[in-house]
């Protein structure tokens, strides 16, 4: 015959087992969620790195296209430079690359300077192109100069 205390002990033991199981499952779940959180952060970091890389590649491509366009434009129109036409071409390149304010972007003017150097423009011709392309803006002229000097 079972006494009241045997039933109590049995229920108490079952309760303890249930509580320990829940605690154990909770710890396991907590560990899993931490692992999932760590994985999520790792994936997020990877996506961010890829995004930054593609942004950097996009900027480099833009600079190369502006530089090459500048060189080709200057070589083909040395005697008769049409700055409005030149700016239209820059605008087209920028639009293709998704750049809206190309004329306010220092990288545009640095790339123009590189293109002028590649075209072999020097002296008074260089100074004239620099001043006219930059609309005599000192900061833009400085960025053109920086690009010109950085090109070997």
C-alpha positions as CSV (number, residue, x, y, z in Angstrom):
1,X,0.0,0.0,0.0
2,X,1.3,3.4,-1.0
3,X,1.3,6.1,1.6
4,X,0.6,9.8,1.0
5,X,4.3,10.6,1.3
6,X,5.2,8.1,-1.5
7,X,2.8,9.8,-3.9
8,X,4.2,13.2,-2.9
9,X,7.8,12.0,-3.4
10,X,6.9,10.6,-6.8
11,X,5.1,13.8,-7.9
12,X,8.0,15.9,-6.5
13,X,10.5,13.8,-8.3
14,X,8.5,14.1,-11.6
15,X,8.3,17.8,-11.1
16,X,12.0,18.1,-10.5
17,X,12.7,16.1,-13.7
18,X,10.3,18.3,-15.7
19,X,11.9,21.5,-14.3
20,X,15.4,20.3,-15.1
21,X,14.3,19.3,-18.6
22,X,12.9,22.7,-19.2
23,X,16.0,24.4,-17.8
24,X,18.2,22.2,-19.9
25,X,16.0,22.9,-23.0
26,X,16.1,26.6,-22.2
27,X,19.9,26.6,-22.0
28,X,20.1,24.7,-25.2
29,X,17.7,27.2,-26.9
30,X,19.6,30.1,-25.5
31,X,22.9,28.6,-26.9
32,X,21.2,28.0,-30.2
33,X,19.9,31.6,-30.4
34,X,23.3,32.9,-29.6
35,X,24.8,30.8,-32.3
36,X,22.1,32.0,-34.7
37,X,22.8,35.6,-33.7
38,X,26.5,35.1,-34.3
39,X,25.8,33.6,-37.7
40,X,23.4,36.5,-38.5
41,X,26.1,39.0,-37.6
42,X,28.7,37.1,-39.7
43,X,26.3,37.1,-42.7
44,X,25.6,40.8,-42.2
45,X,29.3,41.6,-42.1
46,X,29.9,39.6,-45.3
47,X,27.1,41.4,-47.1
48,X,28.4,44.8,-45.9
49,X,31.9,43.9,-47.1
50,X,30.6,42.9,-50.5
51,X,28.5,46.1,-50.7
52,X,31.5,48.2,-49.8
53,X,33.6,46.3,-52.3
54,X,31.1,46.8,-55.1
55,X,30.8,50.5,-54.1
56,X,34.6,50.8,-54.3
57,X,34.6,49.0,-57.7
58,X,31.9,51.3,-58.9
59,X,33.8,54.4,-57.9
60,X,37.0,53.1,-59.5
61,X,35.1,52.3,-62.7
62,X,33.5,55.8,-62.7
63,X,36.9,57.4,-62.2
64,X,38.4,55.4,-65.0
65,X,35.6,56.2,-67.4
66,X,35.8,59.9,-66.7
67,X,39.5,59.9,-67.1
68,X,39.4,58.0,-70.4
69,X,36.5,60.2,-71.6
70,X,38.5,63.3,-70.8
71,X,41.6,62.0,-72.6
72,X,39.6,61.1,-75.7
73,X,37.7,64.3,-75.7
74,X,40.7,66.5,-75.4
75,X,42.7,64.6,-78.0
76,X,39.8,64.8,-80.5
77,X,39.0,68.5,-79.9
78,X,42.2,70.3,-79.0
79,X,41.7,73.3,-81.3
80,X,37.9,73.6,-80.7
81,X,36.9,72.6,-77.2
82,X,33.2,72.7,-76.5
83,X,32.9,72.6,-72.7
84,X,29.1,72.2,-72.8
85,X,29.5,69.1,-74.9
86,X,32.2,67.8,-72.6
87,X,30.0,68.3,-69.6
88,X,27.1,66.6,-71.3
89,X,29.3,63.6,-71.8
90,X,30.3,63.6,-68.2
91,X,26.7,63.8,-67.2
92,X,25.9,60.8,-69.4
93,X,28.7,58.8,-67.7
94,X,27.6,59.8,-64.2
95,X,23.9,58.9,-65.0
96,X,25.0,55.5,-66.3
97,X,26.8,54.9,-63.0
98,X,23.9,56.2,-60.9
99,X,25.8,59.3,-59.8
100,X,23.5,62.4,-59.5
101,X,25.7,65.3,-58.5
102,X,28.8,64.5,-60.5
103,X,29.7,68.2,-60.8
104,X,29.9,68.5,-57.0
105,X,31.9,65.3,-56.6
106,X,35.7,65.8,-56.1
107,X,36.4,62.3,-57.6
108,X,35.0,63.7,-60.9
109,X,37.5,66.5,-61.0
110,X,40.4,64.2,-59.9
111,X,39.6,61.8,-62.7
112,X,39.4,64.8,-65.2
113,X,42.9,65.8,-64.1
114,X,44.2,62.2,-64.7
115,X,42.6,62.3,-68.2
116,X,44.3,65.6,-69.0
117,X,47.6,64.2,-68.0
118,X,47.0,61.0,-70.1
119,X,46.1,63.3,-73.1
120,X,49.6,64.9,-72.7
121,X,48.2,68.4,-72.1
122,X,50.7,70.8,-70.5
123,X,51.4,74.4,-69.8
124,X,48.9,77.1,-70.9
125,X,46.7,74.5,-72.6
126,X,46.4,72.5,-69.4
127,X,45.7,75.6,-67.3
128,X,43.0,76.7,-69.8
129,X,41.3,73.3,-69.7
130,X,41.6,73.2,-65.9
131,X,40.0,76.6,-65.4
132,X,37.2,76.1,-68.0
133,X,36.3,72.6,-66.9
134,X,36.2,73.6,-63.3
135,X,34.3,76.9,-64.1
136,X,37.1,78.7,-62.3
137,X,36.1,77.0,-59.0
138,X,39.3,76.9,-56.8
139,X,38.4,73.6,-55.1
140,X,37.5,71.9,-58.4
141,X,40.7,73.2,-60.0
142,X,42.7,71.9,-57.0
143,X,41.1,68.4,-57.5
144,X,42.0,68.5,-61.2
145,X,45.5,69.4,-60.2
146,X,45.6,66.5,-57.7
147,X,44.5,64.1,-60.3
148,X,46.9,65.5,-62.9
149,X,49.9,65.1,-60.5
150,X,48.8,61.6,-59.4
151,X,48.9,60.3,-63.0
152,X,52.2,58.9,-64.1
